[in-house]
């Protein structure tokens, strides 16, 4: 039995296999319509979500399966004090596979140690979001055709952004990768990532506060929002929330084939006037999220 808690749980070969299956699903969805008939997915979301929860549910329905679960902690026995371990043991009696989001870092790992069915981490605090990373990787593959020799700019909240942390870990295993880290001083990447990942693996990177100056060298621009829910001090959030706002004029020096990604939701860090730019791929990411989660569900349930 396999779980997916961290993107590094998957080898690069397994990631490529998932991408290949997702592309095949996009090309021929009818072939997969009954692959999970009589299977049940439980979505346990202790923290709010739109895209992740609905894409998991849509993925299971399109595979012919069924879905049960909850969308907030208050509607579960967690509100009565039930532990994550007990919740997982209970839900495992009803479902074949579990997708779990939790505000506490490490909670999905705890769940996987007690679960009788595969557990997928659908986001844990500021730590990991491996299925968003798979979504990002599928999108990169579809727009660029490869994972090697890319310069990726991450812009915004690099301190708390679990999507950034997961994608950096995933992309660090490919050849010729460079990261350009664009953020205010207060939201720079955590020191453990700098030392363990970037410097520990001799990865080419640079840090800057200037988005426009970084733009000409980028193959991918990964925008993120400043997350109110990660701040203890409201004044700090207000001061930093508008640090970077992507507008058409800021794209004037960007390569014509650069891809703009964003895990969503956005607040105002990408102007809606950018949506019509052919480089804007964030709504393609939304669609790709369903297809890659379909491929992942098939893999973890060992469905041929």
N, C-alpha and C positions, 0 to 999 in steps of 0.2 A: 504494500500500500504506500503510495506517494502522497505527500502534501506539497503545497507551494507556499512557503512563508517568506522567502527572500528570493529575489531574482537569481542570486548565485546558487540556488538549489538546482538550477537548470544549466546544463552544459551549453556551449555555443552550438553544438550539433543538435541538441534538443530544441533550442530556440529556432534554429533554421527549419527543423521538422514542423514545429508549430506554425511558423510563418508559411511554409509550403501548404499545410493543410488548410489554413485560413484562406490563402489565395485560391485553393481549389473549391472551398465553400463559396467564395465570392463568384467563381466562374460557374458553379453548378450546385446551387443550394438544394435543389430537389433531391439530389443523391443522399443528402444528410437528414432529410425531413423526419425519418423514423428511427434514427440511430439510438436515441435514448428513450424510446417508448417504454412506459411503466417505470422509469427512473424518476427520482425526486431530488430536487435541489432545495436546500434550506438557506435562505438569505438572512443572516443574523447581523443586523446593523444597529450597533449601540451608538452610532454617531450619524448625523444626517448625510444623505447622499442622493443625488439624482441620477447622474450618468452611470456610475458604477453599479448601483443596485438594479436599475432598470435594464442595463445592458446584460447583466447576469441573468435576469429573469427572461428577457427576450431571447438570449442565447439558448436557454434550456427549452423554452417553448418551441423555438424553431428546430430543435433537435427531436421534438416529439415528446418531451418529458413534461413534468409538472413542477410547480414551485410552491413552497410554503415558507413562513418566516415572519419577521417583524422589521419595522423601519425605524424604531427608536427604542432606547433602553426602557423608557417609561411604560411601554406596552409589553414588557417581558417581566419575568420573575426576578430579573436583576434589580428592579425597583424594590423588591422585598428583601434584597440582600443575598440572593443566590449567587454562588461563585461561578466564574467562567467555566471551570472544570465540570461542575454539576450540570450547567446548561448544555454543554457540549455532549456529555454522556446521555442526557435526556433526548436531545434533538437527533443524535445518532441512531436512536431507536426508531425514528420516523423517516429519516432521509438517507439517501445514498451518497450524498456529497454536500459539503457545507461551504458557503462563502461568508466570511466574517469580517466586519469592520468594527474597530474598537478604538477609543481615544487613548488607551494606555499602551505604551510601547511594550511589545513582548507578549501581549495577551493572546494573539493568534498562535504563537509558539506554545504557550501553556495549553491552549486548547488542543493543539495537534498531539501533545503528549498524552492526552486523556481520551482522544477520539477513536471511535471504532470505524470511522469512515474518513475519506480524504477531506482535508481542510485547506481552503484557499484564503490567504491573507488578502482582504479587500481594502487594506489600509490600517496601520496601527500608529496613531499619534503622528509624530514627525519622523518616524523611523523608515518604514517600507511601504511600498505600494506596487508590488510586482506585476499585477495584471495591467495597471496603467503603463508600466514599463513595456510590457509585451505589446500593448496598443501602440505605444510610441515607436517601438521597433518595427512593427508591421507597417506603420505609416512611413517611416524612413525607408524601408525596403521598397515600398511601392512608388515613392517619389524619386529615390536615388538609385535603386537597384542593387545596392551593396551596403555593407557596414564599415568597410575599411576606408582609410584615407579621407576622413571627414573632419572638418573643423566645426565644432558645435559651441554656440554661445548660449549660456544660461543667464537669464536676466530676471532680477527681482529678488524674491525671498529665497536665498540660497542657504540660509541657516535652518529654517524650519521646514523647507519644502521637501517632503518625502519623495515626491515624484522626481525631483532633481537628483536626490541621493541615489535612488534606485537606478535611474538611467545612466548616471555617471559610472556606477558599479558595472552595469551591463556593458556599456560601450568601452570600458577600460580594457576589455579582453581582446579587442580587435586591433589590427595593425594600423599605424599611421594616424592615430586619433589625437586631436588637440582640443582642449577645452579652453574657452574664453569665459571667465567668470565675472559677470557684470552685476554689481550690487552696491548699495550704500555700505559704509563701513560696519554699521550695526547688524547687517544681515549677510555678512560673508559666510562662506561654507564653514561648518564646524571643524575644529582643529583635528579631530580624529580622522576626518576624511582627507584633510590636507596631508597629514603625516602617513596614515596607513595606506591610503589609496594612491594619491597623486605622487607624493615623493617616495613612498614605499615601493611603487611600481615604476618609477622613473617616467611618468606620463607628462607629456608636454602640456603646459598650461600657463595662462597669464590671468592676472586679476586687474580689473579696472572699474572705475565708476562712470566711464564715458561710453554710452551705448552707441552713439553715432560714429565715434572714432573706430569702434570695433567692427562695425557693420561690413565693410568691404571684404573682409577675409572669411566671412561665415558661409558655410554650406547649410547649416541649420541654425535658426534662432528659436530658442525655447523660452517663451515668456511665462512668467508665473505671477500670481497675485500675492500681495502682502496679506497674510491670513490673520484676520482679527482674532480668530479663536485660539491662536497660539500665543497671544500677548497677555501678559499679566497686567500691564499698564496701558490703559486706554490712550493716554497722551502720547506714548511712544508709537502706538499704531497710527494715530492721526498724523503724527509728524512724518511718518515714513510711507504711508499708503500710496501717495502719488509720486513716489520717487522716479518711476519710469512709466511714461505713457507713449505707446507706439502709435504714431500717426503717419499718413502718407508722405509727408515731407521728410520724416526721419528715414524713410526707405529709399531716398533718392540715390544714395551711394551703395545700396545693397546689390549684390549680384542678382541678375535676372532669374537665375535658377535656384536661388536660396528658398528654403521652405520655412514658413513660420508655423511653429507648433505651440500649443497651449493645452494643459490638461483640463482646463475649465473647472469650475465656473470662473468667468472673468468678472471684474467689477468695472474698472475703467482703464486698465493697463493696456488694452488694445482698443483703439477707436473703432467704432462700427464702420467708419469709412474705409478701413483696411480690409473689411470682409470681402469686398469685390476684387481685391488684388489677387491675381492667379497664384501668388506665392503663399497665400493664406490657406493652410491645410488643417486648421484646428477642427473644423466641422467634419472633415474627412476622418480625423482621429476618432470622433464620436462614432461614426459608422464602423470603423475598423475595430473598435472596442468590442462590439458584439461578435464579430467573426473570430477574433483571436480567443475570446472566452469560450466560444463554441469548440474551437480546436483544443483548448486546455481541458475542458470538461471531458471530452472524448478521451484525451490522454490519461487523465487521472482515473477515469472509470474503466480504463483498459478496453475501450470499445474500438473494434477494428474499423 
